Amino acid sequence: MALTGLLLGALLGLVLQRGRFCVTGAFRDLWVARDSRWFTAFMIVVAVQSVGVLALQSLGVITLVAKPLPLVATAVGGLVFGVAIVLAGGCATGTYYRAGEGLVGSWIALGTYALLAAVMKYGPLKPVNDTVRSWTVPVTTIPATLGVSPWVLVLVLVAAVGALAARHLAREARRPALVTLPPTRRGLAHLLLEKPWHAFATALVIGAIAIAAWPLSFAAGRKDGLGITTPSANLVRYLATGRADAIDWGVWLVLGILVGSYAAAKASGEFRVRVPDARQATRSLVGGALMGVGASLAGGCTIGNAMVQTAQLTYQGWVALVAMVLGVGLASRAFVTTHRREGALTGAAAVDAHALTGGSPAGDDDTAPARPLRLTPAP
């Protein structure tokens, strides 16, 4: 059953790469471009997964256990993680799928992220991590505090996200049409490997994958859904100690993301080894390390916390989500604005780069996709 993690991870890597699903860009757009389109896509994943998770629990397929909120660790860790993903040029999943595309900066960030996560969870900093996370407040989930059925809040969440999505779709319908170049592939190959994926369609597929992760992970003995930080730390733990018990369903999942994103990039002609300059390499190194520290303190990354814990309506997930968005905002003001002042991106160029990078207006080499431009404005 553990190999189902590899297969599901490969599917997730393919969808992330083809859909250009960048959580860092989604959060950063809120601050830099004042655009919530990609953040709405992210919330679609949360809403879809909430329905699926609650249904699985109601049917007795999975059993969710919420722990008391480690408030300080979650807030501080989420803030650090938010700053880190701007430095690194991508969050945990973004770093994995961009590593599969051949971005050397993402390789660097991925290595330091996994290493520091292992240091925090199993190494010299484990006592610090455990101590800070032991400072808890006696709350677990939002429905438990309010004394209402979880379905009530899930329906509110679905309605709110649906309204946001409808507003964005209405805006898109009013925009000038885009003229596409003639396709070079036919049929399914064109749809999967050439035609740009819509953000909301990509989010629906990721939401379905997130739901499927729960029963598959439970069947393999791992009582959790999608997760990136602990599996990455476990992979380092296995490489350092040779402990076979460190390899679980989650480790196969993250390895699958690399396989799937590489296969998608290679098949679509987007794989290319790109070496960052010294400044971006340094940022990737530092950003990856801070990602490992922040995610370990917070109890998860943008997937394990901001996507999975939020779907369970836990305080940890929502506190971490807010902290990560704030951290991205702080880093965006410090780094993205600096890039623009230096002339990296100005005016319409920023808009063009934003459209091409799937919500990554910074324009660094490590955040820009290899996909060639295939859309031109209609006259």
Disulfide bonds with the S-S distance in Angstrom:
none
